[in-house]
Amino acid sequence: MHSLNEQFIDNTWVPSRSKTRRSVFDPYHETLVAEVTRGDPADVDAAVAAARRALPDWRATPEAHRGKYLEAIATGLETRRQALAELSSLNNGKPLAEAYQDLNDAIACYRYYAEAAVALGRRQGTIENNGQPDLEARRYWDPIGVVGLITPWNFPLVSSAWKLAPALAAGCTVVLKPSEVTPLPELALAEIVLEAGLPPGVFNLLQGDGEGIGAPLSRHPGIDKLSFTGSNPVGEAVMRAAAKGVRPISLELGGKSPILVTEDADLELACDLVMAGICYNAGQMCSATSRLLVHERLADDLYTAIDAAMGELHLGDPLAAETDMGPLVSATQQDQVQGYVALAEEEGLHSETPVFALPKHGFFVAPRLYRQVPTISRLWQEEIFGPVLCARRVADDAEAIALANDSDFGLAATVVAGDPDRAEAIARRLEAGNVWCNSEQVAPPQGSWGGMKRSGIGRELGDSGLDAYLELKRITRPLNS
């Protein structure tokens, strides 16, 4: 295996210019598993230069051929499925079943955009209504250029697929910076790219932290577009960096998503969806439905069911089949979530969730439900990124909708109602980019992903995900010339 102090540039592993390292931990055993480079701005210069050299030939590669490369990447992930899932669980702490689901999602994403690349080739030169009888206009879609992709730690290989697959399908060349917290699963992408035969410079992967790689990449004049997923403070810094040169950006940022439960909802379904929305990936999701708004007639029964379900969860080794929830990704994340738990105690917030003994090691935080959380509480307003659920009773749909929309964020929401038409009517009034009605949080590659308000700019997945890496060109000429 290549050295973890190396960067993947121009289809070659080269030593990082940085002399400093960052430790990577197994969040369950709390043991050191690797030391990786923090990266250096000179690494960014080299990667961007390689991507710029590769751009003319890659953008001229027929779309159908680009699709074949994406199919090869999907196959490479599939052949390594077990090893990558286990590596993701080791590095991230998520249960193995969730890691396998991540792999399935990533594979599906590359395959979807392989087909989308072929479809893009078919629509090049589409004749459009010109409004002029003596002129003909055609539409073409060109790649935006060299793109910088910065991904988070909570969904390794998935977040990168959402960005990398459409960027390559569009004809862009790429510099990818995965999270320095979970770099190990992403390193396999470089080996898969080599096996797939992508030309040198089309895909470059830089390990490192924000100072060594993230900030230099964001402000680099050789980058034509930036796509970032992560926290709001860092997203704002990326946005400021992109302003110089008027470069386009895509931002997928934070959330404080609501789940609304009506009085006629199926109690078991409501409990299942609440649990999935706050305990999947130990609540470390930007779309986590961490604000529960439940009709007062169902509230007590639902609270009791949630407390019981949380108390029955098995927290333990991510690689063990019986584990329902693993540890948080790091000691830093554990400290952050425990800080909110301490704040809840200071504010006198009430939790009746059963207290159980946590494993003797691992960055665990027990899931809990706080009832009747004031809307002025920081727990109600801020993204906690852990298994902490805040709840309020409501008298009717109008109150639930008003409270749901009273947030700086607008990424996602869930509605649970006995009448599906009522659920959709509520969903239409919610200020969120993705709303699930009586459904778990599914995000297929054919769909769209992104939020309103401070939850970000732009959309990923589906046609919108591809369009984010394309520039529309209109060519007009005399008819029959």
C-alpha positions in Angstrom: 0.0 0.0 0.0 1.1 3.5 -0.7 2.4 5.7 2.1 -0.3 7.7 4.0 2.0 10.7 3.6 1.4 10.7 -0.2 -1.0 12.6 -2.4 -2.6 11.1 -5.6 -1.7 13.5 -8.4 -1.5 12.8 -12.1 -2.3 9.1 -11.5 0.8 8.8 -9.3 1.3 8.7 -5.6 3.8 11.5 -4.7 5.1 12.6 -1.3 3.3 15.4 0.3 5.2 18.7 0.7 3.9 18.8 4.3 6.2 17.5 7.1 3.4 17.3 9.7 0.9 14.5 10.3 -2.6 14.1 11.7 -3.7 11.0 13.7 -6.6 8.9 12.5 -8.5 6.9 15.2 -10.8 3.9 15.4 -13.7 5.6 17.3 -14.8 2.3 19.0 -11.5 1.1 20.3 -10.1 4.6 20.7 -6.9 3.4 19.1 -4.6 5.0 16.5 -5.1 3.4 13.1 -3.1 5.7 10.9 -1.2 8.9 10.6 -1.8 11.0 7.5 -0.4 14.1 6.1 -1.9 17.5 7.0 -1.2 18.6 3.4 0.4 21.7 2.1 -0.6 24.5 -0.4 2.2 23.2 -2.7 0.2 19.9 -3.0 -2.8 21.9 -4.1 -0.7 23.8 -6.7 0.5 20.5 -8.2 -2.9 18.9 -8.2 -4.6 21.9 -9.8 -1.9 22.1 -12.5 -2.4 18.4 -13.3 -6.1 18.9 -13.6 -5.7 21.9 -15.9 -3.4 19.9 -18.1 -5.9 17.1 -18.4 -8.9 19.2 -19.0 -8.7 19.8 -22.8 -8.5 16.1 -23.6 -11.1 15.0 -21.0 -13.7 17.6 -22.0 -13.2 16.4 -25.6 -13.8 12.8 -24.6 -17.2 11.6 -25.9 -19.8 11.5 -23.2 -20.5 7.8 -23.7 -16.8 7.1 -23.1 -16.8 9.1 -19.9 -19.8 6.9 -18.9 -17.8 3.8 -19.3 -15.2 5.1 -16.9 -17.9 5.7 -14.3 -19.2 2.2 -14.8 -15.7 0.9 -14.2 -15.5 3.0 -10.9 -18.8 1.4 -9.8 -17.4 -2.0 -10.5 -14.3 -1.3 -8.6 -16.3 -0.3 -5.6 -18.4 -3.4 -5.9 -15.5 -5.8 -6.0 -14.1 -4.2 -2.8 -17.5 -4.0 -1.1 -16.7 -6.0 2.0 -13.3 -4.5 2.6 -14.5 -0.9 2.1 -17.6 -1.4 4.3 -15.4 -2.8 7.1 -12.9 0.1 6.6 -15.6 2.6 6.8 -16.9 1.1 10.1 -13.4 1.1 11.4 -12.7 4.7 10.5 -16.2 6.3 11.0 -17.7 4.1 13.7 -21.0 3.4 11.9 -22.5 -0.1 12.2 -21.5 -2.4 9.4 -25.0 -2.6 8.0 -25.0 1.1 7.5 -21.6 1.0 5.9 -22.9 -1.5 3.4 -25.8 0.7 2.6 -23.4 3.6 2.0 -21.5 1.4 -0.5 -24.7 0.5 -2.3 -25.6 4.1 -2.5 -22.2 5.1 -3.9 -22.2 2.3 -6.5 -25.7 3.3 -7.6 -24.6 6.9 -8.0 -21.7 6.1 -10.3 -23.9 3.9 -12.4 -26.7 6.5 -12.6 -24.3 9.2 -13.8 -22.7 6.7 -16.3 -26.1 6.6 -17.9 -26.5 10.4 -17.5 -23.3 10.9 -19.4 -24.7 9.0 -22.4 -27.9 10.9 -22.2 -25.9 14.2 -22.1 -24.2 13.2 -25.4 -27.6 12.6 -27.0 -29.0 16.0 -26.2 -26.0 18.0 -27.3 -27.0 20.2 -30.2 -30.7 20.2 -29.3 -32.7 22.6 -31.5 -34.7 25.1 -29.5 -37.4 27.6 -30.3 -35.7 30.6 -31.5 -38.6 33.0 -32.2 -36.9 34.0 -35.4 -38.0 32.4 -38.7 -34.7 32.9 -40.4 -32.4 31.7 -37.6 -31.7 28.4 -36.0 -30.5 28.0 -32.4 -29.0 24.9 -30.8 -28.1 24.1 -27.2 -24.8 22.6 -26.0 -23.6 21.8 -22.5 -19.9 22.3 -21.8 -18.0 21.2 -18.6 -17.4 24.0 -16.2 -13.7 23.2 -16.0 -11.5 22.2 -13.1 -13.5 21.7 -9.9 -12.6 21.4 -6.2 -14.6 19.0 -4.2 -14.6 19.0 -0.4 -16.5 16.3 1.4 -17.4 15.6 5.1 -16.7 12.7 7.5 -20.2 11.4 8.1 -20.8 9.5 4.9 -17.4 8.4 3.4 -17.6 7.4 -0.3 -21.2 8.5 -0.6 -20.6 12.3 -0.4 -17.7 12.0 -2.8 -19.8 9.9 -5.2 -22.5 12.6 -5.2 -19.9 15.1 -6.4 -17.3 13.1 -8.3 -19.7 11.1 -10.5 -21.5 14.1 -12.0 -18.4 16.1 -12.3 -16.6 13.4 -14.3 -19.8 12.8 -16.4 -19.9 16.5 -17.3 -16.3 16.4 -18.5 -14.7 18.3 -15.6 -11.4 17.4 -14.1 -11.3 17.1 -10.3 -9.3 17.8 -7.2 -11.0 16.0 -4.3 -10.3 16.7 -0.6 -12.0 14.1 1.6 -12.3 14.7 5.3 -9.1 14.4 7.3 -11.2 12.6 10.0 -12.2 9.7 7.8 -9.6 9.6 4.9 -9.1 5.8 4.8 -12.2 4.7 2.8 -11.7 7.5 0.2 -8.1 6.5 -0.5 -9.4 3.4 -2.3 -10.9 5.7 -4.9 -7.4 6.5 -6.2 -6.6 2.8 -6.7 -10.0 2.2 -8.4 -9.4 5.2 -10.7 -6.1 3.6 -11.7 -7.8 0.3 -12.5 -10.5 2.1 -14.4 -7.9 3.6 -16.7 -8.9 7.3 -16.2 -6.3 9.5 -18.0 -3.7 11.1 -15.7 -4.8 14.4 -14.1 -8.5 13.8 -14.5 -8.9 12.8 -10.8 -6.6 14.0 -8.1 -7.0 13.2 -4.4 -5.4 15.3 -1.7 -5.3 14.3 2.0 -5.1 17.0 4.5 -6.9 19.4 6.9 -8.5 22.7 6.3 -5.4 24.7 6.7 -3.1 22.5 4.6 -5.6 21.7 1.8 -9.1 23.0 2.2 -8.4 26.7 2.4 -5.7 26.7 -0.3 -8.0 24.7 -2.6 -10.9 27.1 -2.0 -9.0 30.2 -3.0 -6.9 28.7 -5.8 -7.2 30.7 -9.0 -7.0 27.6 -11.1 -10.2 26.2 -9.7 -13.3 27.0 -11.8 -16.0 25.8 -9.3 -16.1 24.6 -5.7 -18.5 22.1 -4.2 -18.5 21.8 -0.4 -20.4 19.7 2.1 -19.9 20.5 5.8 -20.5 23.0 8.5 -21.9 26.5 8.0 -18.9 28.4 9.3 -16.6 26.6 6.9 -19.2 26.9 4.1 -19.2 30.6 4.5 -15.4 30.7 4.3 -15.6 28.7 1.1 -18.2 31.1 -0.2 -15.9 34.1 0.6 -13.0 32.4 -1.2 -15.1 31.7 -4.3 -16.2 35.4 -4.5 -12.7 36.3 -5.8 -12.9 35.5 -9.5 -16.8 35.1 -9.3 -16.5 31.3 -9.3 -19.7 29.3 -8.9 -20.2 27.2 -5.8 -22.4 24.5 -4.5 -22.9 24.3 -0.7 -24.6 21.6 1.3 -24.5 22.8 4.9 -26.3 22.3 8.2 -29.8 21.4 9.2 -32.2 21.3 12.1 -34.9 19.3 10.5 -38.4 18.7 11.9 -40.5 15.6 12.0 -44.2 16.4 12.2 -46.6 13.7 13.5 -50.4 14.2 13.3 -53.0 12.8 15.7 -54.2 10.2 13.2 -50.6 8.8 12.5 -49.8 5.2 12.9 -48.0 5.1 16.3 -45.6 2.3 15.3 -44.7 3.9 12.0 -44.2 7.3 13.7 -41.9 5.8 16.3 -39.9 3.9 13.6 -39.4 7.1 11.5 -38.5 9.2 14.5 -35.9 6.6 15.6 -34.4 6.3 12.0 -34.3 10.1 11.8 -32.3 10.7 15.0 -30.4 7.4 15.6 -29.1 6.4 12.1 -25.4 7.1 11.9 -25.7 8.1 15.7 -27.5 11.2 14.6 -24.5 12.5 12.6 -26.6 13.6 9.6 -27.3 17.0 8.3 -30.8 15.8 7.6 -31.4 14.3 11.1 -34.9 15.0 12.1 -33.9 16.3 15.5 -37.1 18.4 16.2 -40.2 16.4 16.9 -43.6 18.2 16.6 -46.4 15.9 17.6 -50.1 16.5 18.0 -51.0 16.7 21.7 -53.4 13.8 21.5 -50.7 11.4 20.4 -47.8 13.0 22.2 -47.7 10.9 25.5 -48.0 7.6 23.6 -45.4 8.5 21.1 -43.0 9.8 23.8 -43.4 6.5 25.7 -42.7 4.5 22.6 -39.6 6.5 21.7 -38.1 6.2 25.2 -38.7 2.5 25.1 -37.1 2.1 21.6 -34.1 4.2 22.6 -33.7 2.1 25.7 -33.6 -1.1 23.7 -30.9 0.0 21.3 -27.6 -2.0 21.5 -24.6 0.3 21.4 -21.3 -1.4 20.7 -18.8 -2.7 18.2 -19.7 -1.4 14.7 -18.5 -4.7 13.2 -20.8 -6.8 15.5 -24.1 -7.9 13.9 -26.1 -7.1 17.0 -25.0 -3.4 17.1 -27.7 -0.9 16.4 -25.7 2.2 16.9 -22.0 2.8 17.0 -19.9 5.5 18.6 -19.6 9.1 17.4 -16.8 9.6 14.9 -14.3 11.3 17.3 -13.6 12.5 20.8 -14.2 16.0 19.5 -17.6 15.1 18.3 -18.4 13.3 21.5 -17.4 16.4 23.5 -19.6 18.6 21.4 -22.7 16.4 21.9 -22.0 16.0 25.6 -21.8 19.8 25.8 -25.4 20.0 24.7 -26.4 17.3 27.2 -24.8 19.4 29.9 -26.6 22.5 28.6 -29.9 20.6 28.8 -29.3 20.0 32.4 -28.6 23.6 33.0 -31.8 24.6 31.3 -33.8 22.1 33.3 -34.9 20.1 30.3 -36.5 16.7 31.0 -35.6 13.3 29.6 -37.2 10.1 30.6 -35.2 7.9 28.3 -33.8 4.9 30.1 -30.2 5.3 31.2 -28.1 2.3 30.4 -24.4 1.4 30.7 -22.4 2.5 27.7 -19.5 0.3 26.4 -16.3 0.7 28.4 -14.5 2.3 25.5 -15.6 4.2 22.4 -16.8 7.8 21.8 -20.4 7.0 22.7 -23.3 9.2 23.7 -26.5 7.6 24.7 -29.6 8.6 22.7 -32.2 10.7 24.6 -35.5 12.5 24.1 -36.1 15.9 25.7 -39.8 16.9 26.1 -41.3 20.3 25.7 -38.0 22.0 24.7 -38.5 25.8 24.6 -38.0 27.2 21.1 -35.4 29.7 22.5 -33.2 26.8 23.7 -30.0 26.3 21.9 -30.9 22.6 21.8 -33.9 23.5 19.7 -32.2 26.0 17.4 -28.7 24.5 16.8 -27.4 21.5 15.0 -26.2 19.0 17.6 -25.0 16.3 15.2 -25.7 13.5 17.7 -28.6 11.3 18.9 -30.4 14.1 20.8 -34.1 14.6 20.0 -36.0 17.7 21.1 -39.8 17.5 21.2 -42.9 19.8 21.5 -46.6 19.2 21.5 -48.8 21.0 19.0 -52.5 21.7 18.9 -53.0 21.5 15.1 -51.2 21.3 11.7 -50.9 25.1 11.5 -49.0 25.3 14.7 -46.7 22.4 13.7 -46.0 24.0 10.3 -45.2 27.4 11.9 -42.8 25.9 14.4 -41.2 23.7 11.8 -40.5 26.7 9.5 -39.2 28.8 12.4 -35.6 27.9 11.8 -32.5 29.2 10.1 -32.2 25.9 8.3 -34.3 24.2 5.6 -32.6 21.0 4.4 -35.2 18.3 5.2 -38.4 17.3 7.0 -40.6 14.3 7.6 -44.4 14.2 7.9 -46.2 11.2 9.5 -50.0 11.3 9.0 -52.8 8.7 8.6 -54.1 10.5 5.6 -51.4 10.6 2.8 -53.1 13.6 1.1 -53.0 15.5 4.4 -49.3 14.6 4.8 -48.5 16.0 1.3 -50.5 19.1 1.9 -48.4 19.7 5.1 -45.2 18.9 3.2 -46.0 21.6 0.5 -46.0 24.2 3.2 -42.7 23.3 4.8 -39.6 25.3 4.0 -37.3 22.4 3.2 -35.6 21.0 0.1 -36.5 17.3 0.9 -39.6 16.2 2.6 -40.5 12.5 3.2 -44.2 11.6 3.9 -44.6 8.4 5.9 -41.2 7.3 4.6 -37.7 6.8 5.8 -35.0 9.2 4.5 -34.3 7.8 1.0 -32.0 9.8 -1.3 -31.7 7.9 -4.6 -29.4 9.2 -7.3 -32.4 10.0 -9.5 -33.7 12.5 -7.0 -32.4 15.8 -5.8 -30.6 16.9 -2.6 -30.2 20.3 -1.1 -31.7 22.8 1.1 -33.2 26.3 1.6 -32.2 29.1 3.8 -28.8 28.5 5.5 -28.8 24.9 4.6 -27.0 25.7 1.4 -26.9 26.7 -2.3 -27.8 24.4 -5.2 -28.8 20.8 -5.5 -27.0 17.5 -5.8 -28.2 14.2 -7.4 -30.4 13.8 -10.5 -30.4 16.2 -13.4 -29.6 19.1 -11.1 -26.5 17.4 -9.9 -25.1 17.1 -13.4 -26.2 20.6 -14.4 -24.1 21.9 -11.5 -21.0 21.0 -13.4 -22.1 22.2 -16.8 -22.3 25.6 -18.6 -25.1 26.0 -21.1 -24.1 27.4 -24.5 -26.5 28.6 -27.2 -25.3 28.8 -30.8 -27.4 30.7 -33.3 -27.0 30.7 -37.1 -29.0 31.4 -40.2 -31.5 28.7 -41.0 -30.4 26.2 -43.7 -26.9 27.7 -43.8 
